[in-house]
Amino acid sequence: MLWNAPSVERLVEAFRRLPGIGKRSAERLALHVLSAPAEEAEAFSRAVVEARSRVSQCSVCLNLTEENPCAICSDARRDQRIICIVEHPSGAMAIERGGMYRGVYHVLHGVLNPLEGIGPEELRIDRLLKRLEGGAVDEVILATNATSEGETTSLYLSRQIAKFGIAVTRIAHGVPMGGGLEYADEATLAHAMQGRTRL
Amino acid sequence: MLWNAPSVERLVEAFRRLPGIGKRSAERLALHVLSAPAEEAEAFSRAVVEARSRVSQCSVCLNLTEENPCAICSDARRDQRIICIVEHPSGAMAIERGGMYRGVYHVLHGVLNPLEGIGPEELRIDRLLKRLEGGAVDEVILATNATSEGETTSLYLSRQIAKFGIAVTRIAHGVPMGGGLEYADEATLAHAMQGRTRL
């Protein structure tokens, strides 16, 4: 069978390592690549290596970028006095899509998770704290995810950052805009209820 | 922004070309590849090219394989007198997972679709008909998908094959209508194979 061929096994495994790709999906993607013209497979392969070799972490905010510092860090119109902390580059991407935020970012590339051996050193929290020295920052917005690890990380960071006398805020969590109450899960609804604001 | 970088644009586009991958998914997969260690991206890239270069079509049944003829065509325990015709390698894979079928396959790599210019020549129907010459085949099972193109293709093939005086059967419609073979569970597929009807 094709799946037993070592090169095909490696390809399926490579696809399975991608986020959100299960066994069946990996097999489907592998079959597509194997059925496609050889040039298409080569172009795909090249795109992966080229992008990965050109993209690295911004030396200021650790976001992924082709230039260093990244386009956001080097944009004079962005407010360098406000730093929004996100877990992953995808978080910064999502906020940028919103188009409202004018400050800059700091990407942790993870969350604190003692069980998996991920502590402040693995997240290079010292890099973040170094950015906060010297009084050039007014506010840090914590935008880690609303998971237990994300909350723990935010709590830890808020304590570290408070030492600098900088304002620390947490993004609001609640019912998505435009979405009916019936589509929000219970945890979100409970949180939205607790976090209600006076009009 | 990272998405504007040409190498990243090409990577997202490469992912979007895969089946079932939309813009958001492609961006998510690209971000994963870009965040991963460079060696992982290189291993992924290599897996694609290596598998694609080693896999080609079986000269007998046109299924994808690393050896030629493929493991199924060269298996003496398989009944070479029964040929099951599928649209894509994924269909043969799905039937093999069922584990009930003991015959061999023929892969069309598509369906008749006059609007898209896909006729008998594009599907290399002559290759199939050549296999049927000489009286070594007792039965052809049509297992194209239950779509209008799949039905049209089956009808066309049944007429062509009838000329050889070979029994032509169609797998039972236990496979959900409008759905591809690869989405059917194993029990359904095994049942559909057993309940095939003479055309």
Interface residues (C-beta under 8 A of the other chain):
Chain A: M1 L2 W3 N4 A5 S7 V8 R10 L11 E13 A14 R17 L18 P19 G20 I21 R24 S25 E27 R28 L29 A30 L31 H32 V33 L34 S35 A36 A38 E40 A41 E42 A43 F44 S45 R46 A47 V48 V49 E50 A51 R52 S53 R54 V55 N63 L64 T65 E66 C70 A71 I72 H88 P89 S90 M93 E96 H109
Chain B: M1 L2 W3 N4 A5 S7 V8 R10 L11 E13 A14 R17 L18 P19 G20 I21 S25 E27 R28 L29 A30 L31 H32 V33 L34 S35 A36 A38 E40 A41 E42 A43 F44 S45 R46 A47 V48 V49 E50 A51 R52 S53 R54 V55 N63 L64 T65 E66 C70 A71 I72 H88 P89 S90 M93 E96 H109 E182
